[in-house]
Amino acid sequence: MQKRKMLALLLITIVMTLGVVAVSADSATTTIRIEGMHCGNCAASIKKKLMATEGVQDVEVSFEKKEAVIKFDDQKLTVAKLREIINSTGFKAVDEKSTK
């Protein structure tokens, strides 16, 4: 009986560890410059639209810097798609710098 409990605990630990590795393996970050923002509300509307997108993990949009820093699942999204989403808000995504 004790061996079964230990085996079950070991299997649960392995499954949880593999799940954490899988979640972190597909993450990328990109910085996209954005033209047309005039205030903090502009930045907030872009952030809201991006955060509603499946695969986006975190977003920081800076009106002052005129850019968005986006952490996303690169198995679900591309930088081109993120630029498209920004452009759909009425602002213009002009360039990006991506890192894995």
Biopython code that builds the backbone (N, CA, C, O; Angstrom):
import numpy as np
from Bio.PDB.StructureBuilder import StructureBuilder

atoms = [
    (1, "MET", "N", (0.820, -1.190, 0.000)),
    (1, "MET", "CA", (0.000, 0.000, 0.000)),
    (1, "MET", "C", (0.870, 1.263, 0.000)),
    (1, "MET", "O", (0.571, 2.226, -0.706)),
    (2, "GLN", "N", (1.936, 1.254, 0.787)),
    (2, "GLN", "CA", (2.844, 2.392, 0.867)),
    (2, "GLN", "C", (3.528, 2.636, -0.484)),
    (2, "GLN", "O", (3.743, 3.783, -0.875)),
    (3, "LYS", "N", (3.869, 1.556, -1.194)),
    (3, "LYS", "CA", (4.514, 1.693, -2.501)),
    (3, "LYS", "C", (3.572, 2.343, -3.502)),
    (3, "LYS", "O", (4.020, 3.141, -4.326)),
    (4, "ARG", "N", (2.285, 2.028, -3.458)),
    (4, "ARG", "CA", (1.307, 2.623, -4.370)),
    (4, "ARG", "C", (1.183, 4.126, -4.138)),
    (4, "ARG", "O", (1.099, 4.902, -5.090)),
    (5, "LYS", "N", (1.170, 4.529, -2.881)),
    (5, "LYS", "CA", (1.083, 5.956, -2.559)),
    (5, "LYS", "C", (2.316, 6.700, -3.055)),
    (5, "LYS", "O", (2.210, 7.797, -3.604)),
    (6, "MET", "N", (3.477, 6.101, -2.861)),
    (6, "MET", "CA", (4.722, 6.731, -3.307)),
    (6, "MET", "C", (4.750, 6.830, -4.836)),
    (6, "MET", "O", (5.160, 7.852, -5.386)),
    (7, "LEU", "N", (4.317, 5.777, -5.514)),
    (7, "LEU", "CA", (4.277, 5.775, -6.977)),
    (7, "LEU", "C", (3.296, 6.834, -7.485)),
    (7, "LEU", "O", (3.602, 7.558, -8.432)),
    (8, "ALA", "N", (2.139, 6.927, -6.869)),
    (8, "ALA", "CA", (1.148, 7.931, -7.261)),
    (8, "ALA", "C", (1.705, 9.342, -7.068)),
    (8, "ALA", "O", (1.531, 10.196, -7.937)),
    (9, "LEU", "N", (2.356, 9.589, -5.967)),
    (9, "LEU", "CA", (2.955, 10.890, -5.694)),
    (9, "LEU", "C", (4.040, 11.210, -6.716)),
    (9, "LEU", "O", (4.132, 12.345, -7.182)),
    (10, "LEU", "N", (4.852, 10.239, -7.064)),
    (10, "LEU", "CA", (5.910, 10.422, -8.053)),
    (10, "LEU", "C", (5.308, 10.755, -9.416)),
    (10, "LEU", "O", (5.788, 11.659, -10.099)),
    (11, "LEU", "N", (4.272, 10.040, -9.813)),
    (11, "LEU", "CA", (3.633, 10.303, -11.100)),
    (11, "LEU", "C", (3.010, 11.701, -11.147)),
    (11, "LEU", "O", (3.119, 12.396, -12.157)),
    (12, "ILE", "N", (2.366, 12.105, -10.073)),
    (12, "ILE", "CA", (1.773, 13.448, -10.011)),
    (12, "ILE", "C", (2.861, 14.512, -10.133)),
    (12, "ILE", "O", (2.688, 15.500, -10.847)),
    (13, "THR", "N", (3.965, 14.315, -9.447)),
    (13, "THR", "CA", (5.077, 15.262, -9.510)),
    (13, "THR", "C", (5.634, 15.361, -10.927)),
    (13, "THR", "O", (5.918, 16.461, -11.402)),
    (14, "ILE", "N", (5.791, 14.241, -11.597)),
    (14, "ILE", "CA", (6.321, 14.241, -12.966)),
    (14, "ILE", "C", (5.365, 14.968, -13.911)),
    (14, "ILE", "O", (5.798, 15.784, -14.725)),
    (15, "VAL", "N", (4.090, 14.682, -13.807)),
    (15, "VAL", "CA", (3.100, 15.323, -14.675)),
    (15, "VAL", "C", (3.083, 16.828, -14.452)),
    (15, "VAL", "O", (3.026, 17.591, -15.416)),
    (16, "MET", "N", (3.131, 17.261, -13.215)),
    (16, "MET", "CA", (3.125, 18.698, -12.917)),
    (16, "MET", "C", (4.383, 19.364, -13.441)),
    (16, "MET", "O", (4.315, 20.471, -13.976)),
    (17, "THR", "N", (5.517, 18.725, -13.302)),
    (17, "THR", "CA", (6.776, 19.281, -13.788)),
    (17, "THR", "C", (6.747, 19.424, -15.300)),
    (17, "THR", "O", (7.157, 20.459, -15.824)),
    (18, "LEU", "N", (6.275, 18.419, -16.006)),
    (18, "LEU", "CA", (6.189, 18.496, -17.460)),
    (18, "LEU", "C", (5.227, 19.585, -17.901)),
    (18, "LEU", "O", (5.475, 20.250, -18.906)),
    (19, "GLY", "N", (4.155, 19.778, -17.185)),
    (19, "GLY", "CA", (3.204, 20.835, -17.511)),
    (19, "GLY", "C", (3.819, 22.215, -17.398)),
    (19, "GLY", "O", (3.569, 23.072, -18.246)),
    (20, "VAL", "N", (4.610, 22.445, -16.379)),
    (20, "VAL", "CA", (5.279, 23.737, -16.193)),
    (20, "VAL", "C", (6.284, 23.978, -17.308)),
    (20, "VAL", "O", (6.373, 25.094, -17.820)),
    (21, "VAL", "N", (7.031, 22.971, -17.692)),
    (21, "VAL", "CA", (8.001, 23.107, -18.778)),
    (21, "VAL", "C", (7.290, 23.428, -20.082)),
    (21, "VAL", "O", (7.752, 24.281, -20.840)),
    (22, "ALA", "N", (6.186, 22.769, -20.355)),
    (22, "ALA", "CA", (5.450, 23.000, -21.593)),
    (22, "ALA", "C", (4.898, 24.416, -21.663)),
    (22, "ALA", "O", (4.892, 25.014, -22.739)),
    (23, "VAL", "N", (4.436, 24.966, -20.550)),
    (23, "VAL", "CA", (3.881, 26.309, -20.535)),
    (23, "VAL", "C", (4.959, 27.348, -20.811)),
    (23, "VAL", "O", (4.710, 28.302, -21.549)),
    (24, "SER", "N", (6.129, 27.192, -20.249)),
    (24, "SER", "CA", (7.167, 28.197, -20.399)),
    (24, "SER", "C", (7.972, 28.069, -21.685)),
    (24, "SER", "O", (8.685, 29.005, -22.047)),
    (25, "ALA", "N", (7.884, 26.951, -22.381)),
    (25, "ALA", "CA", (8.712, 26.710, -23.554)),
    (25, "ALA", "C", (8.269, 27.521, -24.770)),
    (25, "ALA", "O", (9.092, 27.773, -25.651)),
    (26, "ASP", "N", (7.020, 27.935, -24.857)),
    (26, "ASP", "CA", (6.490, 28.566, -26.050)),
    (26, "ASP", "C", (6.319, 30.071, -25.904)),
    (26, "ASP", "O", (5.500, 30.669, -26.603)),
    (27, "SER", "N", (7.065, 30.680, -25.024)),
    (27, "SER", "CA", (6.893, 32.082, -24.721)),
    (27, "SER", "C", (7.884, 32.944, -25.500)),
    (27, "SER", "O", (9.064, 32.612, -25.611)),
    (28, "ALA", "N", (7.388, 34.049, -26.033)),
    (28, "ALA", "CA", (8.233, 35.019, -26.724)),
    (28, "ALA", "C", (7.792, 36.411, -26.284)),
    (28, "ALA", "O", (6.677, 36.601, -25.798)),
    (29, "THR", "N", (8.681, 37.371, -26.464)),
    (29, "THR", "CA", (8.369, 38.762, -26.141)),
    (29, "THR", "C", (8.720, 39.623, -27.342)),
    (29, "THR", "O", (9.756, 39.435, -27.979)),
    (30, "THR", "N", (7.849, 40.560, -27.636)),
    (30, "THR", "CA", (8.107, 41.494, -28.727)),
    (30, "THR", "C", (7.795, 42.912, -28.270)),
    (30, "THR", "O", (6.913, 43.127, -27.438)),
    (31, "THR", "N", (8.519, 43.871, -28.817)),
    (31, "THR", "CA", (8.250, 45.286, -28.582)),
    (31, "THR", "C", (7.825, 45.884, -29.917)),
    (31, "THR", "O", (8.565, 45.820, -30.900)),
    (32, "ILE", "N", (6.631, 46.464, -29.945)),
    (32, "ILE", "CA", (6.089, 47.042, -31.174)),
    (32, "ILE", "C", (5.853, 48.525, -30.959)),
    (32, "ILE", "O", (5.143, 48.918, -30.034)),
    (33, "ARG", "N", (6.452, 49.359, -31.823)),
    (33, "ARG", "CA", (6.198, 50.803, -31.771)),
    (33, "ARG", "C", (4.821, 51.071, -32.341)),
    (33, "ARG", "O", (4.382, 50.422, -33.291)),
    (34, "ILE", "N", (4.142, 52.056, -31.731)),
    (34, "ILE", "CA", (2.767, 52.357, -32.136)),
    (34, "ILE", "C", (2.634, 53.856, -32.388)),
    (34, "ILE", "O", (2.986, 54.674, -31.538)),
    (35, "GLU", "N", (2.129, 54.201, -33.554)),
    (35, "GLU", "CA", (1.856, 55.599, -33.891)),
    (35, "GLU", "C", (0.384, 55.904, -33.681)),
    (35, "GLU", "O", (-0.472, 55.042, -33.874)),
    (36, "GLY", "N", (0.095, 57.139, -33.283)),
    (36, "GLY", "CA", (-1.286, 57.601, -33.197)),
    (36, "GLY", "C", (-1.863, 57.673, -31.799)),
    (36, "GLY", "O", (-2.990, 58.137, -31.623)),
    (37, "MET", "N", (-1.110, 57.219, -30.791)),
    (37, "MET", "CA", (-1.624, 57.320, -29.417)),
    (37, "MET", "C", (-1.484, 58.760, -28.941)),
    (37, "MET", "O", (-0.435, 59.381, -29.113)),
    (38, "HIS", "N", (-2.558, 59.290, -28.336)),
    (38, "HIS", "CA", (-2.538, 60.668, -27.851)),
    (38, "HIS", "C", (-2.683, 60.794, -26.342)),
    (38, "HIS", "O", (-2.486, 61.874, -25.785)),
    (39, "CYS", "N", (-3.031, 59.675, -25.668)),
    (39, "CYS", "CA", (-3.247, 59.749, -24.228)),
    (39, "CYS", "C", (-3.196, 58.352, -23.609)),
    (39, "CYS", "O", (-3.047, 57.353, -24.312)),
    (40, "GLY", "N", (-3.321, 58.303, -22.300)),
    (40, "GLY", "CA", (-3.315, 57.032, -21.584)),
    (40, "GLY", "C", (-4.494, 56.142, -21.951)),
    (40, "GLY", "O", (-4.388, 54.917, -21.895)),
    (41, "ASN", "N", (-5.625, 56.753, -22.327)),
    (41, "ASN", "CA", (-6.785, 55.960, -22.737)),
    (41, "ASN", "C", (-6.516, 55.208, -24.038)),
    (41, "ASN", "O", (-7.016, 54.101, -24.236)),
    (42, "CYS", "N", (-5.726, 55.816, -24.920)),
    (42, "CYS", "CA", (-5.345, 55.131, -26.160)),
    (42, "CYS", "C", (-4.562, 53.858, -25.812)),
    (42, "CYS", "O", (-4.842, 52.781, -26.339)),
    (43, "ALA", "N", (-3.589, 54.001, -24.926)),
    (43, "ALA", "CA", (-2.781, 52.859, -24.508)),
    (43, "ALA", "C", (-3.649, 51.795, -23.847)),
    (43, "ALA", "O", (-3.455, 50.602, -24.077)),
    (44, "ALA", "N", (-4.601, 52.223, -23.031)),
    (44, "ALA", "CA", (-5.482, 51.280, -22.333)),
    (44, "ALA", "C", (-6.347, 50.490, -23.311)),
    (44, "ALA", "O", (-6.580, 49.298, -23.111)),
    (45, "SER", "N", (-6.822, 51.146, -24.364)),
    (45, "SER", "CA", (-7.674, 50.436, -25.325)),
    (45, "SER", "C", (-6.876, 49.410, -26.121)),
    (45, "SER", "O", (-7.392, 48.339, -26.440)),
    (46, "ILE", "N", (-5.628, 49.723, -26.443)),
    (46, "ILE", "CA", (-4.767, 48.763, -27.134)),
    (46, "ILE", "C", (-4.471, 47.576, -26.222)),
    (46, "ILE", "O", (-4.539, 46.425, -26.652)),
    (47, "LYS", "N", (-4.143, 47.860, -24.958)),
    (47, "LYS", "CA", (-3.854, 46.788, -24.002)),
    (47, "LYS", "C", (-5.066, 45.875, -23.836)),
    (47, "LYS", "O", (-4.919, 44.652, -23.817)),
    (48, "LYS", "N", (-6.249, 46.449, -23.717)),
    (48, "LYS", "CA", (-7.468, 45.660, -23.535)),
    (48, "LYS", "C", (-7.685, 44.718, -24.720)),
    (48, "LYS", "O", (-8.019, 43.548, -24.534)),
    (49, "LYS", "N", (-7.496, 45.225, -25.924)),
    (49, "LYS", "CA", (-7.685, 44.411, -27.134)),
    (49, "LYS", "C", (-6.659, 43.278, -27.190)),
    (49, "LYS", "O", (-7.007, 42.144, -27.520)),
    (50, "LEU", "N", (-5.405, 43.577, -26.872)),
    (50, "LEU", "CA", (-4.370, 42.547, -26.904)),
    (50, "LEU", "C", (-4.598, 41.488, -25.828)),
    (50, "LEU", "O", (-4.448, 40.295, -26.095)),
    (51, "MET", "N", (-4.959, 41.911, -24.615)),
    (51, "MET", "CA", (-5.174, 40.953, -23.525)),
    (51, "MET", "C", (-6.367, 40.035, -23.795)),
    (51, "MET", "O", (-6.443, 38.939, -23.240)),
    (52, "ALA", "N", (-7.288, 40.474, -24.637)),
    (52, "ALA", "CA", (-8.441, 39.648, -24.984)),
    (52, "ALA", "C", (-8.101, 38.613, -26.060)),
    (52, "ALA", "O", (-8.945, 37.799, -26.434)),
    (53, "THR", "N", (-6.876, 38.648, -26.548)),
    (53, "THR", "CA", (-6.442, 37.746, -27.609)),
    (53, "THR", "C", (-5.871, 36.462, -27.016)),
    (53, "THR", "O", (-4.987, 36.506, -26.160)),
    (54, "GLU", "N", (-6.375, 35.324, -27.471)),
    (54, "GLU", "CA", (-5.873, 34.037, -26.991)),
    (54, "GLU", "C", (-4.392, 33.895, -27.347)),
    (54, "GLU", "O", (-3.994, 34.106, -28.493)),
    (55, "GLY", "N", (-3.593, 33.539, -26.360)),
    (55, "GLY", "CA", (-2.158, 33.370, -26.556)),
    (55, "GLY", "C", (-1.333, 34.518, -26.005)),
    (55, "GLY", "O", (-0.127, 34.377, -25.802)),
    (56, "VAL", "N", (-1.978, 35.662, -25.761)),
    (56, "VAL", "CA", (-1.265, 36.791, -25.154)),
    (56, "VAL", "C", (-1.200, 36.536, -23.655)),
    (56, "VAL", "O", (-2.220, 36.293, -23.010)),
    (57, "GLN", "N", (0.018, 36.595, -23.103)),
    (57, "GLN", "CA", (0.220, 36.301, -21.693)),
    (57, "GLN", "C", (0.347, 37.562, -20.842)),
    (57, "GLN", "O", (-0.097, 37.582, -19.694)),
    (58, "ASP", "N", (0.947, 38.607, -21.395)),
    (58, "ASP", "CA", (1.110, 39.860, -20.656)),
    (58, "ASP", "C", (1.335, 40.985, -21.645)),
    (58, "ASP", "O", (1.916, 40.776, -22.710)),
    (59, "VAL", "N", (0.875, 42.181, -21.295)),
    (59, "VAL", "CA", (1.019, 43.351, -22.168)),
    (59, "VAL", "C", (1.301, 44.575, -21.318)),
    (59, "VAL", "O", (0.667, 44.781, -20.283)),
    (60, "GLU", "N", (2.238, 45.376, -21.750)),
    (60, "GLU", "CA", (2.459, 46.707, -21.192)),
    (60, "GLU", "C", (2.478, 47.675, -22.373)),
    (60, "GLU", "O", (3.323, 47.559, -23.260)),
    (61, "VAL", "N", (1.555, 48.620, -22.383)),
    (61, "VAL", "CA", (1.495, 49.623, -23.443)),
    (61, "VAL", "C", (1.828, 50.967, -22.814)),
    (61, "VAL", "O", (1.206, 51.375, -21.833)),
    (62, "SER", "N", (2.814, 51.649, -23.383)),
    (62, "SER", "CA", (3.248, 52.942, -22.864)),
    (62, "SER", "C", (2.917, 54.046, -23.862)),
    (62, "SER", "O", (3.443, 54.078, -24.974)),
    (63, "PHE", "N", (2.039, 54.943, -23.444)),
    (63, "PHE", "CA", (1.725, 56.114, -24.266)),
    (63, "PHE", "C", (2.968, 56.991, -24.410)),
    (63, "PHE", "O", (3.239, 57.519, -25.488)),
    (64, "GLU", "N", (3.718, 57.144, -23.322)),
    (64, "GLU", "CA", (4.906, 57.995, -23.337)),
    (64, "GLU", "C", (5.994, 57.462, -24.273)),
    (64, "GLU", "O", (6.619, 58.231, -25.003)),
    (65, "LYS", "N", (6.217, 56.158, -24.252)),
    (65, "LYS", "CA", (7.248, 55.547, -25.109)),
    (65, "LYS", "C", (6.733, 55.217, -26.500)),
    (65, "LYS", "O", (7.510, 54.906, -27.403)),
    (66, "LYS", "N", (5.416, 55.287, -26.667)),
    (66, "LYS", "CA", (4.780, 54.958, -27.951)),
    (66, "LYS", "C", (5.065, 53.522, -28.376)),
    (66, "LYS", "O", (5.394, 53.257, -29.532)),
    (67, "GLU", "N", (4.933, 52.589, -27.411)),
    (67, "GLU", "CA", (5.215, 51.190, -27.735)),
    (67, "GLU", "C", (4.428, 50.235, -26.852)),
    (67, "GLU", "O", (3.912, 50.603, -25.797)),
    (68, "ALA", "N", (4.357, 48.997, -27.324)),
    (68, "ALA", "CA", (3.751, 47.904, -26.558)),
    (68, "ALA", "C", (4.792, 46.806, -26.418)),
    (68, "ALA", "O", (5.452, 46.431, -27.387)),
    (69, "VAL", "N", (4.929, 46.299, -25.206)),
    (69, "VAL", "CA", (5.779, 45.140, -24.948)),
    (69, "VAL", "C", (4.821, 43.992, -24.654)),
    (69, "VAL", "O", (4.044, 44.038, -23.700)),
    (70, "ILE", "N", (4.891, 42.962, -25.493)),
    (70, "ILE", "CA", (3.904, 41.881, -25.439)),
    (70, "ILE", "C", (4.604, 40.548, -25.230)),
    (70, "ILE", "O", (5.508, 40.185, -25.984)),
    (71, "LYS", "N", (4.179, 39.818, -24.197)),
    (71, "LYS", "CA", (4.640, 38.454, -23.973)),
    (71, "LYS", "C", (3.522, 37.548, -24.467)),
    (71, "LYS", "O", (2.364, 37.705, -24.078)),
    (72, "PHE", "N", (3.881, 36.589, -25.336)),
    (72, "PHE", "CA", (2.845, 35.774, -25.964)),
    (72, "PHE", "C", (3.344, 34.360, -26.248)),
    (72, "PHE", "O", (4.546, 34.091, -26.242)),
    (73, "ASP", "N", (2.397, 33.473, -26.493)),
    (73, "ASP", "CA", (2.687, 32.084, -26.855)),
    (73, "ASP", "C", (2.962, 32.058, -28.350)),
    (73, "ASP", "O", (2.053, 32.249, -29.158)),
    (74, "ASP", "N", (4.222, 31.820, -28.718)),
    (74, "ASP", "CA", (4.567, 31.874, -30.136)),
    (74, "ASP", "C", (4.128, 30.636, -30.919)),
    (74, "ASP", "O", (4.385, 30.538, -32.119)),
    (75, "GLN", "N", (3.479, 29.708, -30.255)),
    (75, "GLN", "CA", (2.864, 28.577, -30.959)),
    (75, "GLN", "C", (1.428, 28.932, -31.384)),
    (75, "GLN", "O", (0.855, 28.273, -32.252)),
    (76, "LYS", "N", (0.859, 29.963, -30.775)),
    (76, "LYS", "CA", (-0.510, 30.369, -31.075)),
    (76, "LYS", "C", (-0.583, 31.668, -31.866)),
    (76, "LYS", "O", (-1.548, 31.892, -32.597)),
    (77, "LEU", "N", (0.417, 32.521, -31.732)),
    (77, "LEU", "CA", (0.396, 33.845, -32.352)),
    (77, "LEU", "C", (1.713, 34.153, -33.037)),
    (77, "LEU", "O", (2.752, 33.581, -32.707)),
    (78, "THR", "N", (1.653, 35.062, -33.991)),
    (78, "THR", "CA", (2.866, 35.588, -34.624)),
    (78, "THR", "C", (2.930, 37.087, -34.348)),
    (78, "THR", "O", (1.935, 37.703, -33.965)),
    (79, "VAL", "N", (4.096, 37.654, -34.545)),
    (79, "VAL", "CA", (4.240, 39.102, -34.387)),
    (79, "VAL", "C", (3.381, 39.817, -35.431)),
    (79, "VAL", "O", (2.796, 40.863, -35.146)),
    (80, "ALA", "N", (3.307, 39.262, -36.618)),
    (80, "ALA", "CA", (2.470, 39.862, -37.665)),
    (80, "ALA", "C", (1.009, 39.928, -37.221)),
    (80, "ALA", "O", (0.334, 40.925, -37.476)),
    (81, "LYS", "N", (0.522, 38.897, -36.571)),
    (81, "LYS", "CA", (-0.859, 38.885, -36.080)),
    (81, "LYS", "C", (-1.051, 39.935, -34.984)),
    (81, "LYS", "O", (-2.083, 40.605, -34.943)),
    (82, "LEU", "N", (-0.064, 40.081, -34.097)),
    (82, "LEU", "CA", (-0.144, 41.099, -33.043)),
    (82, "LEU", "C", (-0.194, 42.495, -33.653)),
    (82, "LEU", "O", (-0.953, 43.350, -33.196)),
    (83, "ARG", "N", (0.614, 42.724, -34.686)),
    (83, "ARG", "CA", (0.602, 44.018, -35.379)),
    (83, "ARG", "C", (-0.777, 44.266, -36.004)),
    (83, "ARG", "O", (-1.297, 45.381, -35.964)),
    (84, "GLU", "N", (-1.351, 43.222, -36.573)),
    (84, "GLU", "CA", (-2.678, 43.302, -37.182)),
    (84, "GLU", "C", (-3.734, 43.684, -36.139)),
    (84, "GLU", "O", (-4.614, 44.502, -36.408)),
    (85, "ILE", "N", (-3.640, 43.091, -34.961)),
    (85, "ILE", "CA", (-4.586, 43.396, -33.875)),
    (85, "ILE", "C", (-4.461, 44.857, -33.456)),
    (85, "ILE", "O", (-5.466, 45.541, -33.265)),
    (86, "ILE", "N", (-3.228, 45.331, -33.312)),
    (86, "ILE", "CA", (-3.011, 46.746, -32.958)),
    (86, "ILE", "C", (-3.593, 47.646, -34.036)),
    (86, "ILE", "O", (-4.291, 48.613, -33.730)),
    (87, "ASN", "N", (-3.309, 47.333, -35.292)),
    (87, "ASN", "CA", (-3.823, 48.148, -36.400)),
    (87, "ASN", "C", (-5.351, 48.169, -36.422)),
    (87, "ASN", "O", (-5.948, 49.160, -36.841)),
    (88, "SER", "N", (-5.987, 47.086, -35.977)),
    (88, "SER", "CA", (-7.453, 47.022, -35.977)),
    (88, "SER", "C", (-8.075, 47.961, -34.942)),
    (88, "SER", "O", (-9.275, 48.230, -34.995)),
    (89, "THR", "N", (-7.272, 48.460, -34.006)),
    (89, "THR", "CA", (-7.782, 49.401, -33.005)),
    (89, "THR", "C", (-7.773, 50.844, -33.508)),
    (89, "THR", "O", (-8.245, 51.747, -32.817)),
    (90, "GLY", "N", (-7.237, 51.061, -34.712)),
    (90, "GLY", "CA", (-7.181, 52.406, -35.277)),
    (90, "GLY", "C", (-5.820, 53.070, -35.119)),
    (90, "GLY", "O", (-5.622, 54.200, -35.566)),
    (91, "PHE", "N", (-4.881, 52.373, -34.485)),
    (91, "PHE", "CA", (-3.524, 52.880, -34.336)),
    (91, "PHE", "C", (-2.633, 52.137, -35.317)),
    (91, "PHE", "O", (-3.078, 51.182, -35.953)),
    (92, "LYS", "N", (-1.368, 52.565, -35.451)),
    (92, "LYS", "CA", (-0.495, 51.945, -36.446)),
    (92, "LYS", "C", (0.734, 51.329, -35.788)),
    (92, "LYS", "O", (1.534, 52.023, -35.161)),
    (93, "ALA", "N", (0.871, 50.007, -35.944)),
    (93, "ALA", "CA", (2.057, 49.290, -35.486)),
    (93, "ALA", "C", (3.140, 49.488, -36.540)),
    (93, "ALA", "O", (2.944, 49.131, -37.702)),
    (94, "VAL", "N", (4.296, 50.062, -36.141)),
    (94, "VAL", "CA", (5.292, 50.427, -37.146)),
    (94, "VAL", "C", (6.540, 49.548, -37.193)),
    (94, "VAL", "O", (7.143, 49.416, -38.259)),
    (95, "ASP", "N", (6.942, 48.955, -36.099)),
    (95, "ASP", "CA", (8.074, 48.033, -36.133)),
    (95, "ASP", "C", (8.139, 47.256, -34.836)),
    (95, "ASP", "O", (7.380, 47.538, -33.909)),
    (96, "GLU", "N", (9.024, 46.290, -34.754)),
    (96, "GLU", "CA", (9.110, 45.465, -33.550)),
    (96, "GLU", "C", (10.512, 44.911, -33.367)),
    (96, "GLU", "O", (11.324, 44.866, -34.291)),
    (97, "LYS", "N", (10.763, 44.485, -32.111)),
    (97, "LYS", "CA", (11.991, 43.778, -31.767)),
    (97, "LYS", "C", (11.537, 42.554, -30.986)),
    (97, "LYS", "O", (10.921, 42.690, -29.928)),
    (98, "SER", "N", (11.830, 41.368, -31.487)),
    (98, "SER", "CA", (11.372, 40.143, -30.829)),
    (98, "SER", "C", (12.510, 39.400, -30.174)),
    (98, "SER", "O", (13.649, 39.431, -30.639)),
    (99, "THR", "N", (12.177, 38.725, -29.075)),
    (99, "THR", "CA", (13.137, 37.841, -28.406)),
    (99, "THR", "C", (12.414, 36.586, -27.981)),
    (99, "THR", "O", (11.216, 36.606, -27.697)),
    (100, "LYS", "N", (13.139, 35.515, -27.942)),
    (100, "LYS", "CA", (12.561, 34.236, -27.518)),
    (100, "LYS", "C", (12.711, 34.093, -26.034)),
    (100, "LYS", "O", (12.290, 33.085, -25.466)),
]
sb = StructureBuilder()
sb.init_structure("model")
sb.init_model(0)
sb.init_chain("A")
sb.init_seg("    ")
for serial, (resi, resn, name, xyz) in enumerate(atoms, 1):
    if name == "N":
        sb.init_residue(resn, " ", resi, " ")
    sb.init_atom(name, np.array(xyz, "f"), 0.0, 1.0, " ", f" {name:<3s}", serial, name[0])
structure = sb.get_structure()
